[in-house]
């Protein structure tokens, strides 16, 4: 989540922290991110990142019966960042 929130800040610093394979998949260059061009394509990249993160979280939650109790609190609560 921090990666997603920090995209505008990093763009002002001329840093692009988004995966290059996703940028290429959506036809977005690093310069497009820095200049804020083609916002819909950038939103699509961010959506893909968020979707993958959600899939990982759901998988972790589905494995809660296999986890030790002290790990359970990390994935059982729905944290909104």
CORGIRA-V351778 format. One record per residue. N is the residue number from 1. RES is the residue in one letter. PHI is phi in degrees with one decimal (* if undefined). OMEGA is omega in whole degrees, -180 to 180 (999 if undefined). Layout:
<<N/RES/PHI/OMEGA> <N/RES/PHI/OMEGA>>
This chain:
<<1/X/*/180> <2/X/-62.2/178> <3/X/-59.2/-178> <4/X/-65.3/-179> <5/X/-65.4/-174> <6/X/-90.1/-178> <7/X/-55.4/-180> <8/X/-61.7/179> <9/X/-62.4/-179> <10/X/-62.4/178> <11/X/-63.0/178> <12/X/-66.9/177> <13/X/-91.9/-179> <14/X/62.7/175> <15/X/-116.7/177> <16/X/-117.1/-176> <17/X/-100.7/-179> <18/X/-85.7/-179> <19/X/-60.6/-178> <20/X/-63.6/-180> <21/X/-65.4/177> <22/X/-72.5/176> <23/X/-61.0/-180> <24/X/-64.7/180> <25/X/-57.9/-178> <26/X/-99.0/177> <27/X/69.2/-179> <28/X/-110.5/175> <29/X/-95.6/176> <30/X/-61.3/179> <31/X/-64.6/176> <32/X/-60.4/179> <33/X/-66.0/-179> <34/X/-63.1/-178> <35/X/-86.6/-180> <36/X/75.1/179> <37/X/-85.0/175> <38/X/51.4/-175> <39/X/-59.3/-179> <40/X/-64.5/178> <41/X/-65.7/177> <42/X/-66.3/176> <43/X/-62.1/178> <44/X/-65.2/177> <45/X/-61.9/-179> <46/X/-64.5/177> <47/X/-61.7/178> <48/X/-62.3/179> <49/X/-64.4/-179> <50/X/-64.4/179> <51/X/-64.2/178> <52/X/-63.8/179> <53/X/-62.8/179> <54/X/-64.6/178> <55/X/-62.4/178> <56/X/-64.3/179> <57/X/-64.4/179> <58/X/-63.6/177> <59/X/-62.3/179> <60/X/-61.5/179> <61/X/-66.8/-180> <62/X/-71.0/-180> <63/X/-93.4/-173> <64/X/-62.8/179> <65/X/-72.3/-179> <66/X/-93.1/-174> <67/X/-92.1/171> <68/X/-63.7/-175> <69/X/-58.4/-177> <70/X/-69.4/176> <71/X/-86.3/-174> <72/X/-59.4/-178> <73/X/-62.2/-178> <74/X/-66.7/-175> <75/X/-114.8/-177> <76/X/-82.5/-178> <77/X/-84.2/174> <78/X/-90.7/-179> <79/X/-99.0/177> <80/X/-105.3/-176> <81/X/-98.0/999>>
